[in-house]
Amino acid sequence: MMQCQDMGNVSDEEAYRTWNMGQGMLIISPKPDDVVKIASSHGIESKPVGRIRHGIEIEIKNKGIFKERDMYIKF
């Protein structure tokens, strides 16, 4: 994703909106450890990537090419 961002001069915000920053599939679960265990039993690599908090904003820890400038992105 970062190479695509660099080549296209795409902002971190747009990369998250358009490409979900390269995440394949996301599963929302109150028991993420169970999901990871089941995925692993089927040979699928997985990991928790976030948590849900009360509020109306979406806040993402930025891992794009401009992460030094904007540590968190809010939508």
HUVEN-V308953 format. One record per residue. N is the residue number from 1. SS is DSSP state (h for helix, s for strand, l for the rest). PHI is phi in whole degrees, 0 to 359 (* if undefined). OMEGA is omega in whole degrees, -180 to 180 (* if undefined). Layout:
((N/SS/PHI/OMEGA) (N/SS/PHI/OMEGA))
//
This chain:
((1/l/*/-176) (2/h/295/177) (3/h/294/177) (4/h/297/178) (5/h/300/-177) (6/h/296/-178) (7/h/297/-178) (8/h/262/-176) (9/l/50/-177) (10/l/265/180) (11/l/293/177) (12/h/301/-179) (13/h/302/-179) (14/h/291/178) (15/h/297/178) (16/h/292/-179) (17/h/294/-172) (18/h/277/-172) (19/h/250/-175) (20/h/54/179) (21/h/50/173) (22/h/87/178) (23/l/292/179) (24/l/288/-179) (25/l/229/178) (26/l/246/176) (27/l/238/177) (28/l/262/-175) (29/l/211/174) (30/l/285/-179) (31/l/230/-176) (32/h/298/179) (33/h/297/177) (34/h/294/180) (35/h/296/179) (36/h/299/-179) (37/h/296/180) (38/h/295/179) (39/h/300/180) (40/h/300/180) (41/h/295/178) (42/l/255/179) (43/l/76/-179) (44/l/254/178) (45/l/284/179) (46/l/209/178) (47/l/197/174) (48/l/293/-179) (49/l/239/-179) (50/l/180/178) (51/l/215/180) (52/l/262/177) (53/l/236/178) (54/l/292/177) (55/l/148/-177) (56/l/254/180) (57/l/264/170) (58/l/251/180) (59/s/238/-177) (60/s/238/173) (61/s/288/-172) (62/l/288/175) (63/l/236/-180) (64/l/277/-177) (65/l/288/179) (66/l/255/-175) (67/l/297/179) (68/l/292/-179) (69/l/278/-177) (70/l/234/-177) (71/l/293/179) (72/s/234/176) (73/s/246/179) (74/s/246/177) (75/l/244/*))
//
